[in-house]
Amino acid sequence: MMYSVTLRVEPESLIEAASSLRATLSFVGDWNRSKTGLTATAPAAGHAVMADSIEQFCNEWGYGFGNIADELEEIAQALETAATAYLDTEQAIANASGGGG
């Protein structure tokens, strides 16, 4: 049995999704700025163990956010590449059929 699947892609939606992912990346930048201040004040926590805990927390979250940021950027780029490919293909089809422009 043969199945038929119709797939509808809206390149503009892919571009919007990429933009939304990049907006999320600004949170990572905010975290990095906050982390710097928090780490700098850690010694004032009053106890070496507390200061070390704050610094470890910041380092681990920073590492995790860095990985997330890298993945978000890769996904955003892939979405934009797909959108461009769809738009280029649609334009090529329109041109080939005499309706391009």
TORPATI-944936 format. One record per residue: residue number from 1; residue in three letters; chain; x, y, z of N, C-alpha, C, CB in turn. Coordinates in pm, whole numbers, always signed. Glycine has a CB too. Example, Ala and Ser with C-alpha at 12.3 -4.5 7.8 and 13.67 -1.06 7.14 Angstrom:
BEGIN
num/residuo/cadena/n.X/n.Y/n.Z/ca.X/ca.Y/ca.Z/c.X/c.Y/c.Z/cb.X/cb.Y/cb.Z
1/ALA/A/+1319/-569/+780/+1230/-450/+780/+1320/-330/+780/+1131/-447/+905 $
2/SER/A/+1285/-225/+708/+1367/-106/+714/+1290/+3/+787/+1408/-60/+572 $
END
This chain:
BEGIN
num/residuo/cadena/n.X/n.Y/n.Z/ca.X/ca.Y/ca.Z/c.X/c.Y/c.Z/cb.X/cb.Y/cb.Z
1/MET/A/+85/-117/+0/+0/+0/+0/+89/+123/+0/-96/-1/+122 $
2/MET/A/+57/+218/-85/+133/+342/-98/+59/+453/-21/+151/+381/-249 $
3/TYR/A/+135/+525/+58/+78/+637/+132/+125/+767/+69/+119/+632/+282 $
4/SER/A/+38/+863/+71/+71/+995/+19/+70/+1093/+135/-29/+1038/-92 $
5/VAL/A/+174/+1171/+142/+185/+1270/+248/+203/+1407/+184/+304/+1237/+345 $
6/THR/A/+123/+1500/+227/+139/+1638/+182/+201/+1717/+295/+2/+1699/+138 $
7/LEU/A/+307/+1784/+262/+380/+1862/+362/+373/+2008/+322/+527/+1813/+375 $
8/ARG/A/+326/+2090/+414/+319/+2234/+387/+417/+2303/+482/+173/+2288/+406 $
9/VAL/A/+506/+2378/+423/+607/+2449/+500/+592/+2598/+473/+751/+2401/+465 $
10/GLU/A/+590/+2674/+578/+584/+2819/+566/+721/+2874/+607/+469/+2881/+655 $
11/PRO/A/+803/+2911/+509/+938/+2960/+541/+938/+3074/+642/+1006/+3004/+415 $
12/GLU/A/+837/+3160/+636/+830/+3272/+731/+820/+3222/+875/+710/+3364/+698 $
13/SER/A/+749/+3111/+894/+736/+3053/+1028/+869/+2997/+1076/+629/+2942/+1029 $
14/LEU/A/+946/+2940/+984/+1079/+2890/+1021/+1169/+3005/+1065/+1144/+2814/+903 $
15/ILE/A/+1160/+3116/+992/+1240/+3234/+1025/+1196/+3292/+1160/+1229/+3341/+914 $
16/GLU/A/+1066/+3296/+1185/+1016/+3344/+1315/+1063/+3254/+1429/+862/+3350/+1313 $
17/ALA/A/+1063/+3124/+1406/+1110/+3031/+1510/+1257/+3054/+1539/+1086/+2884/+1467 $
18/ALA/A/+1336/+3075/+1435/+1479/+3103/+1454/+1498/+3232/+1535/+1551/+3115/+1317 $
19/SER/A/+1418/+3332/+1502/+1426/+3459/+1575/+1390/+3441/+1723/+1333/+3563/+1511 $
20/SER/A/+1289/+3361/+1749/+1249/+3335/+1888/+1359/+3262/+1964/+1119/+3252/+1892 $
21/LEU/A/+1424/+3168/+1897/+1535/+3097/+1962/+1648/+3194/+1996/+1586/+2984/+1873 $
22/ARG/A/+1675/+3284/+1903/+1783/+3380/+1930/+1745/+3477/+2042/+1816/+3458/+1802 $
23/ALA/A/+1618/+3509/+2054/+1574/+3595/+2165/+1599/+3524/+2297/+1424/+3631/+2151 $
24/THR/A/+1581/+3393/+2299/+1607/+3315/+2419/+1755/+3322/+2455/+1564/+3169/+2400 $
25/LEU/A/+1839/+3333/+2355/+1983/+3341/+2381/+2019/+3465/+2463/+2059/+3343/+2249 $
26/SER/A/+1939/+3569/+2455/+1968/+3689/+2534/+1964/+3658/+2682/+1870/+3801/+2500 $
27/PHE/A/+1882/+3559/+2720/+1878/+3517/+2860/+2013/+3463/+2904/+1768/+3411/+2881 $
28/VAL/A/+2079/+3389/+2815/+2210/+3335/+2848/+2309/+3450/+2872/+2261/+3242/+2734 $
29/GLY/A/+2301/+3552/+2789/+2387/+3669/+2809/+2358/+3737/+2942/+2369/+3767/+2695 $
30/ASP/A/+2230/+3749/+2976/+2192/+3807/+3105/+2250/+3725/+3219/+2039/+3817/+3117 $
31/TRP/A/+2240/+3592/+3206/+2293/+3503/+3311/+2444/+3525/+3326/+2263/+3354/+3278 $
32/ASN/A/+2515/+3532/+3214/+2660/+3549/+3222/+2697/+3679/+3290/+2721/+3544/+3082 $
33/ARG/A/+2622/+3785/+3264/+2649/+3912/+3332/+2618/+3901/+3481/+2567/+4027/+3268 $
34/SER/A/+2509/+3837/+3515/+2473/+3820/+3656/+2570/+3730/+3728/+2332/+3763/+3669 $
35/LYS/A/+2615/+3625/+3658/+2709/+3530/+3716/+2837/+3600/+3758/+2741/+3417/+3616 $
36/THR/A/+2885/+3691/+3677/+3008/+3762/+3708/+2994/+3838/+3840/+3044/+3859/+3594 $
37/GLY/A/+2882/+3906/+3856/+2860/+3979/+3982/+2845/+3887/+4101/+2738/+4066/+3970 $
38/LEU/A/+2772/+3779/+4082/+2751/+3684/+4191/+2882/+3618/+4233/+2650/+3577/+4150 $
39/THR/A/+2962/+3578/+4136/+3090/+3514/+4166/+3182/+3612/+4238/+3156/+3463/+4036 $
40/ALA/A/+3178/+3738/+4198/+3264/+3839/+4260/+3227/+3863/+4406/+3256/+3971/+4183 $
41/THR/A/+3099/+3848/+4438/+3056/+3871/+4576/+3060/+3745/+4661/+2917/+3929/+4578 $
42/ALA/A/+3089/+3631/+4600/+3090/+3504/+4674/+3181/+3506/+4797/+3133/+3392/+4582 $
43/PRO/A/+3301/+3564/+4791/+3386/+3565/+4910/+3322/+3637/+5030/+3518/+3631/+4877 $
44/ALA/A/+3226/+3728/+5002/+3159/+3800/+5110/+3049/+3718/+5174/+3102/+3931/+5058 $
45/ALA/A/+3031/+3593/+5129/+2925/+3508/+5182/+2949/+3473/+5329/+2914/+3379/+5099 $
46/GLY/A/+3070/+3494/+5377/+3097/+3475/+5518/+3160/+3342/+5553/+2973/+3491/+5593 $
47/HIS/A/+3162/+3250/+5463/+3219/+3119/+5492/+3277/+3064/+5362/+3112/+3022/+5553 $
48/ALA/A/+3394/+3006/+5371/+3464/+2956/+5252/+3382/+2850/+5179/+3599/+2898/+5291 $
49/VAL/A/+3313/+2764/+5252/+3232/+2659/+5189/+3118/+2722/+5109/+3176/+2561/+5294 $
50/MET/A/+3055/+2825/+5167/+2946/+2893/+5097/+2999/+2962/+4972/+2879/+2995/+5190 $
51/ALA/A/+3112/+3030/+4983/+3171/+3097/+4868/+3205/+2997/+4759/+3296/+3176/+4909 $
52/ASP/A/+3262/+2883/+4798/+3295/+2780/+4700/+3170/+2724/+4635/+3374/+2667/+4766 $
53/SER/A/+3064/+2707/+4713/+2938/+2655/+4659/+2879/+2751/+4557/+2838/+2631/+4772 $
54/ILE/A/+2882/+2879/+4586/+2830/+2980/+4494/+2911/+2977/+4364/+2835/+3122/+4558 $
55/GLU/A/+3042/+2972/+4378/+3127/+2970/+4259/+3104/+2843/+4176/+3275/+2982/+4299 $
56/GLN/A/+3092/+2728/+4243/+3067/+2603/+4171/+2932/+2607/+4100/+3071/+2483/+4269 $
57/PHE/A/+2830/+2657/+4170/+2699/+2671/+4110/+2705/+2755/+3982/+2601/+2733/+4209 $
58/CYS/A/+2770/+2870/+3993/+2780/+2960/+3878/+2856/+2895/+3762/+2849/+3091/+3919 $
59/ASN/A/+2963/+2826/+3794/+3041/+2760/+3688/+2960/+2651/+3619/+3169/+2701/+3746 $
60/GLU/A/+2888/+2571/+3697/+2811/+2462/+3638/+2694/+2514/+3555/+2759/+2369/+3748 $
61/TRP/A/+2625/+2614/+3607/+2514/+2671/+3530/+2568/+2740/+3405/+2434/+2771/+3615 $
62/GLY/A/+2680/+2809/+3417/+2741/+2874/+3302/+2778/+2773/+3195/+2865/+2953/+3345 $
63/TYR/A/+2833/+2660/+3236/+2869/+2554/+3141/+2743/+2501/+3071/+2943/+2438/+3214 $
64/GLY/A/+2640/+2473/+3150/+2515/+2422/+3093/+2450/+2521/+2999/+2418/+2386/+3203 $
65/PHE/A/+2444/+2647/+3041/+2385/+2750/+2955/+2467/+2767/+2827/+2376/+2884/+3030 $
66/GLY/A/+2597/+2754/+2838/+2682/+2763/+2719/+2648/+2654/+2618/+2829/+2754/+2758 $
67/ASN/A/+2628/+2533/+2668/+2590/+2422/+2579/+2453/+2447/+2517/+2590/+2289/+2655 $
68/ILE/A/+2360/+2493/+2598/+2226/+2522/+2547/+2233/+2631/+2440/+2131/+2565/+2662 $
69/ALA/A/+2310/+2735/+2466/+2323/+2845/+2371/+2379/+2795/+2238/+2413/+2956/+2428 $
70/ASP/A/+2480/+2709/+2244/+2538/+2655/+2121/+2433/+2578/+2042/+2657/+2564/+2154 $
71/GLU/A/+2355/+2496/+2111/+2252/+2417/+2043/+2142/+2506/+1985/+2191/+2315/+2141 $
72/LEU/A/+2100/+2607/+2061/+1997/+2697/+2012/+2043/+2769/+1886/+1959/+2799/+2120 $
73/GLU/A/+2167/+2811/+1884/+2219/+2881/+1767/+2225/+2786/+1647/+2360/+2938/+1796 $
74/GLU/A/+2266/+2662/+1669/+2269/+2564/+1559/+2130/+2540/+1503/+2330/+2432/+1607 $
75/ILE/A/+2032/+2527/+1591/+1894/+2504/+1547/+1843/+2626/+1471/+1801/+2474/+1668 $
76/ALA/A/+1870/+2746/+1522/+1827/+2869/+1454/+1888/+2877/+1315/+1866/+2994/+1538 $
77/GLN/A/+2015/+2845/+1303/+2080/+2847/+1172/+2018/+2744/+1078/+2230/+2821/+1186 $
78/ALA/A/+1989/+2625/+1129/+1928/+2521/+1046/+1789/+2563/+998/+1918/+2389/+1125 $
79/LEU/A/+1711/+2627/+1085/+1579/+2675/+1045/+1590/+2781/+935/+1505/+2733/+1167 $
80/GLU/A/+1684/+2872/+950/+1703/+2976/+849/+1752/+2917/+717/+1802/+3081/+899 $
81/THR/A/+1839/+2819/+724/+1888/+2752/+603/+1773/+2681/+532/+2000/+2652/+636 $
82/ALA/A/+1688/+2614/+608/+1573/+2545/+549/+1477/+2646/+486/+1499/+2462/+656 $
83/ALA/A/+1452/+2756/+555/+1363/+2859/+502/+1417/+2914/+370/+1344/+2973/+604 $
84/THR/A/+1545/+2942/+366/+1607/+2993/+244/+1595/+2891/+131/+1755/+3028/+269 $
85/ALA/A/+1618/+2764/+162/+1607/+2659/+59/+1465/+2650/+5/+1650/+2523/+117 $
86/TYR/A/+1367/+2658/+94/+1227/+2655/+49/+1195/+2776/-38/+1131/+2649/+169 $
87/LEU/A/+1237/+2894/+5/+1209/+3015/-72/+1279/+3011/-209/+1255/+3140/+7 $
88/ASP/A/+1404/+2965/-211/+1476/+2955/-338/+1410/+2854/-432/+1622/+2915/-312 $
89/THR/A/+1365/+2743/-376/+1299/+2640/-457/+1167/+2693/-513/+1275/+2513/-373 $
90/GLU/A/+1091/+2761/-429/+965/+2818/-477/+989/+2919/-589/+889/+2885/-361 $
91/GLN/A/+1093/+2999/-573/+1125/+3098/-676/+1169/+3030/-805/+1233/+3195/-627 $
92/ALA/A/+1249/+2925/-793/+1295/+2852/-912/+1178/+2787/-984/+1399/+2746/-873 $
93/ILE/A/+1084/+2732/-910/+965/+2672/-971/+883/+2780/-1041/+879/+2600/-864 $
94/ALA/A/+865/+2893/-975/+789/+3003/-1035/+857/+3052/-1163/+775/+3120/-935 $
95/ASN/A/+990/+3064/-1159/+1063/+3109/-1278/+1052/+3007/-1391/+1211/+3133/-1244 $
96/ALA/A/+1063/+2879/-1356/+1057/+2773/-1458/+919/+2764/-1522/+1095/+2638/-1396 $
97/SER/A/+818/+2800/-1446/+681/+2792/-1500/+638/+2922/-1568/+583/+2758/-1388 $
98/GLY/A/+729/+3018/-1570/+698/+3144/-1637/+629/+3245/-1549/+614/+3118/-1755 $
99/GLY/A/+611/+3214/-1421/+541/+3306/-1332/+632/+3374/-1233/+433/+3233/-1259 $
100/GLY/A/+763/+3362/-1249/+855/+3419/-1151/+868/+3568/-1163/+991/+3357/-1165 $
101/GLY/A/+921/+3624/-1056/+943/+3767/-1064/+943/+3834/-934/+844/+3829/-1147 $
END
